[in-house]
Each structure stands twice: as C-alpha cells, then as structure tokens.
Amino acid sequence: MTLHIYLSGEIHTDWRDQIVKGATDLDVAFTGPVTDHAASDDCGVAILGQEPDKFWHDHKGAKLNAIRTRHGIETADIVVVRFGDQYKQWNAAFDAGYAAALGKSLIVMHGPDHQHALKEVDAAALAVVQTPQQVVDVLAYVLNGSLPAGQG
C-alpha cells in the first residue's frame, strides 16, 4: 500500500530531504509546495502578467500556489506540516487546518518553543513530532508496524 505524503510548511531548511532520504525503504510517495521561494512568490506575475501593486502581485501568486497546495493535500493520505523556528508560517497553519477539515491524517512538526502557540493545531494532529526522523518512524510504524531500532 503506497502512502501519499504531502510535506507542507517551512521551506528554509532541509527537513523534507531528511524525511525523503530516511523513507527510502518505505512504500511512500512525497509531494509538496514549490520550495524555491522566489519562484513561489513570483509565479503569478511571471505567468499572468505584472502587477504594479504588491498586494495583487502576492494575490496572483497565492492563488496559483493554492492550486498545487489544495491538490496535494486533497490527494494525500498523510499531511506533514513543519513549523520552523525563524519565520511565522501562517500558510503552514492554514494548510494544517485545511487538512484537518478534510479529515486527513495530520502530523505536525515543531520545536518545544511553539508548543503553546500551536496547541490548537497540535490538538487536531494525530502525531506531534520534533524531528524528521520521528516522521520517518511514524511512517514506518503505520506501513509496517515496525518500531525504531532498540525500541519495543
């Protein structure tokens, strides 16, 4: 059974690469947003035409990115949402809420500093983790019933 995993959230670190690398022996397929920040910000004006107002520039990009995001979340079996330490990721919170509203299995990843701020998001998740390896371990357990080495 191939699990389709959508990796949402913070784009400034290599957490996605760590999960993909750690899951090479698992029957999973990964998708996610465009992680090239400039391309994501400018896709709307690059495809649909320039905008003199920054609001409309961002609006066009957000709508095009939403096509990809909605499809990825709607077709995923599991949605992983990472909240990083450096930036406020309102889009990540929105993605987590959208996934929860669709009844998707949700894994939320963040450090202890975000515990209070994300308590409602965490309450909607089926797992709250701090590391990419914990995501891999959750996926291995869900797929194979196997625990991490040295556990159980």
C-alpha positions as CSV (number, residue, x, y, z in Angstrom):
1,M,0.0,0.0,0.0
2,T,1.7,3.2,-1.2
3,L,1.1,6.1,1.2
4,H,0.9,9.5,-0.4
5,I,2.5,12.1,1.8
6,Y,2.2,15.9,1.4
7,L,5.1,17.8,3.1
8,S,3.9,21.3,4.0
9,G,5.4,24.2,5.8
10,E,8.8,25.8,6.4
11,I,11.0,26.0,3.3
12,H,14.3,27.3,4.7
13,T,15.8,24.1,6.0
14,D,16.4,20.6,4.6
15,W,13.8,18.8,6.7
16,R,12.0,17.5,3.6
17,D,15.2,16.0,2.2
18,Q,15.8,14.3,5.6
19,I,12.4,12.6,5.5
20,V,12.6,11.5,1.9
21,K,16.1,10.1,2.5
22,G,15.0,8.4,5.7
23,A,12.0,6.8,4.0
24,T,13.8,5.3,1.0
25,D,12.8,1.7,2.1
26,L,9.2,2.6,2.7
27,D,6.3,2.5,0.2
28,V,5.7,6.2,0.1
29,A,5.3,8.9,-2.5
30,F,6.1,12.5,-1.5
31,T,4.7,15.8,-2.8
32,G,4.8,19.3,-1.5
33,P,4.8,23.0,-2.4
34,V,7.2,24.8,-4.7
35,T,10.2,25.3,-2.3
36,D,12.0,27.9,-4.5
37,H,10.9,30.9,-2.5
38,A,11.4,33.4,-5.4
39,A,9.5,31.2,-7.9
40,S,6.7,30.7,-5.4
41,D,6.4,34.4,-4.7
42,D,6.6,35.4,-8.4
43,C,4.7,32.7,-10.2
44,G,1.5,34.7,-10.6
45,V,3.1,37.7,-12.3
46,A,5.5,35.5,-14.3
47,I,2.6,33.6,-15.8
48,L,-0.3,36.0,-15.6
49,G,1.4,39.4,-16.0
50,Q,3.0,42.1,-13.9
51,E,1.1,44.0,-11.2
52,P,2.1,47.5,-10.0
53,D,0.6,46.9,-6.5
54,K,2.4,44.4,-4.2
55,F,-1.0,43.2,-2.9
56,W,-2.1,42.0,-6.3
57,H,1.4,40.6,-7.1
58,D,1.1,38.4,-3.9
59,H,-2.5,37.6,-4.6
60,K,-1.8,36.2,-8.0
61,G,1.0,34.0,-6.6
62,A,-1.0,32.8,-3.7
63,K,-3.9,31.7,-5.9
64,L,-1.6,29.8,-8.3
65,N,0.2,28.2,-5.3
66,A,-3.2,27.3,-3.8
67,I,-4.0,25.1,-6.9
68,R,-0.9,23.0,-6.1
69,T,-1.4,23.0,-2.4
70,R,-5.1,22.0,-2.5
71,H,-4.4,19.2,-4.9
72,G,-1.5,17.9,-2.8
73,I,-3.5,18.0,0.4
74,E,-6.7,16.6,-1.1
75,T,-4.9,13.6,-2.7
76,A,-2.6,12.9,0.3
77,D,-3.1,10.1,2.8
78,I,-1.0,11.9,5.3
79,V,-0.1,15.6,5.6
80,V,3.0,16.6,7.4
81,V,3.2,20.2,8.4
82,R,6.5,21.7,9.7
83,F,6.6,24.9,11.7
84,G,10.2,26.3,11.7
85,D,11.8,28.5,14.3
86,Q,12.7,31.5,12.3
87,Y,9.5,32.8,10.5
88,K,5.8,33.0,11.2
89,Q,4.3,30.4,8.9
90,W,0.7,31.4,8.6
91,N,0.5,29.3,5.4
92,A,1.5,26.2,7.3
93,A,-1.2,26.8,9.9
94,F,-3.7,27.3,7.1
95,D,-2.6,24.0,5.5
96,A,-2.9,22.1,8.8
97,G,-6.4,23.5,9.3
98,Y,-7.4,22.6,5.7
99,A,-6.0,19.1,6.1
100,A,-7.8,18.6,9.4
101,A,-11.1,19.9,7.9
102,L,-10.7,17.3,5.1
103,G,-10.2,14.6,7.7
104,K,-6.6,13.9,6.6
105,S,-4.2,12.2,8.9
106,L,-2.1,15.1,10.1
107,I,1.5,15.0,11.5
108,V,2.7,18.3,12.9
109,M,6.4,19.0,13.5
110,H,7.8,21.8,15.6
111,G,10.1,22.5,18.5
112,P,9.1,23.0,22.1
113,D,9.1,26.8,21.8
114,H,6.0,26.6,19.6
115,Q,4.1,24.2,21.8
116,H,1.7,26.8,23.3
117,A,1.2,28.9,20.2
118,L,0.3,25.7,18.2
119,K,-1.8,24.0,20.8
120,E,-5.0,24.0,18.7
121,V,-3.1,22.8,15.6
122,D,-1.4,20.1,17.8
123,A,-4.8,19.0,19.1
124,A,-6.0,18.4,15.5
125,A,-2.9,16.3,14.7
126,L,-2.7,12.5,15.1
127,A,1.0,12.9,15.9
128,V,3.1,15.8,17.0
129,V,6.9,15.4,16.5
130,Q,10.0,17.4,16.7
131,T,12.3,15.8,14.2
132,P,12.3,14.5,10.6
133,Q,13.4,11.1,11.9
134,Q,10.3,10.9,14.1
135,V,8.2,11.5,10.9
136,V,10.1,8.6,9.3
137,D,9.5,6.4,12.4
138,V,5.8,7.2,12.3
139,L,5.5,6.3,8.6
140,A,7.5,3.0,9.2
141,Y,5.1,2.1,12.0
142,V,2.0,3.0,10.0
143,L,3.2,1.0,7.0
144,N,4.9,-2.0,8.6
145,G,4.1,-2.0,12.3
146,S,7.8,-1.6,13.0
147,L,9.3,0.3,15.9
148,P,12.6,2.2,15.7
149,A,15.7,0.1,16.3
150,G,16.2,-0.6,20.0
151,Q,12.5,0.1,20.9
152,G,9.8,-2.3,21.8
